[in-house]
Amino acid sequence: MFTFRFLVLLALAATPALAQKPAKLKYPTPDANQIYDAVEQPAVPKGGPAGYAQYLETHQKYPTAALQAKQEGTVNVSFVVEKNGSVGEVKVVHSVAPLLDAEAVRVIQSAPRWTPAHQRGVAVRQRVTAPVSFVLAPGSGETVEVPTNLTASTQPLPPGAVAAAPGTTSVIGTTANGTAIIRPEKSAQPVGGNVAFFSWIAANQRYPDLARKRHMQAKVPVEFTVQPDGSLTDVRVVQKHGSGMDEEAVRLIKASPKWEPALYQGRPIKQKMQLPVIFQL
């Protein structure tokens, strides 16, 4: 009897544990309303990060008052990319100035839809933070001269406004020859933005042989006037460096594509600008 029981117990102990099937682990279904900060497959803007940055730069509208006050900086904006790729809950997390903050929010809201984030193969909501940079081009917001007949319908100059000395300008008043001086409502800027302009300069630059032999590098400041038709005239080097770099800087500016002219009361006007032409080996 003892032997029989012992054999039965031994047989049971040696039998593989196949009676219980291993439980399959099931990942919890993502909460439909949960907002993720980190996901397996992050949300992607149309055109990728580089294309999105280009969109923000080319579609921002620099507020006139901020331009005149020379306000610039980077506004960090937080928003949620929804499951359908739309953008919501847009808010400023790093402020620069009220007008720039508002414009940063506007340009983020107006951007194309994103490819939404995915977690475990399911589209989810994701919180994203993006920088919107406002950079003043040299000369932005400075005074410009316009023909007097263009300002005939504007308010007269305030009492006590005096003529500026020959060769100088003032924020408000008149020049010695009676030409009115104003600030543009929109400053002149390169078509496609500063990045596109400087990329064109770099691609079309002919590094002077003498400067190359001398291993010379420099930032040559060039002043020019953006005419109402967008052409660049009156090009001159502000500070000369020699070795052929001054001449090449002038050639590049003269040969560059037309700009978007400055605007006053919705009409194009001329504006003086100054930009550096960079020579780097």
Secondary structure as UniProt FT lines:
FT   HELIX           2..14
FT   TURN            32..33
FT   STRAND          35..36
FT   TURN            46..47
FT   HELIX           48..59
FT   HELIX           64..68
FT   TURN            69..70
FT   STRAND          73..81
FT   TURN            83..84
FT   STRAND          87..94
FT   HELIX           98..109
FT   STRAND          117..119
FT   TURN            120..121
FT   STRAND          122..134
FT   TURN            138..141
FT   STRAND          144..146
FT   HELIX           148..151
FT   TURN            152..153
FT   TURN            159..160
FT   TURN            166..167
FT   STRAND          173..174
FT   TURN            176..177
FT   STRAND          180..182
FT   STRAND          189..190
FT   TURN            191..192
FT   HELIX           193..204
FT   HELIX           209..213
FT   TURN            214..215
FT   STRAND          218..226
FT   TURN            228..229
FT   STRAND          232..237
FT   TURN            243..244
FT   HELIX           245..255
FT   STRAND          259..260
FT   STRAND          262..264
FT   TURN            265..266
FT   STRAND          267..269
FT   STRAND          271..279
//
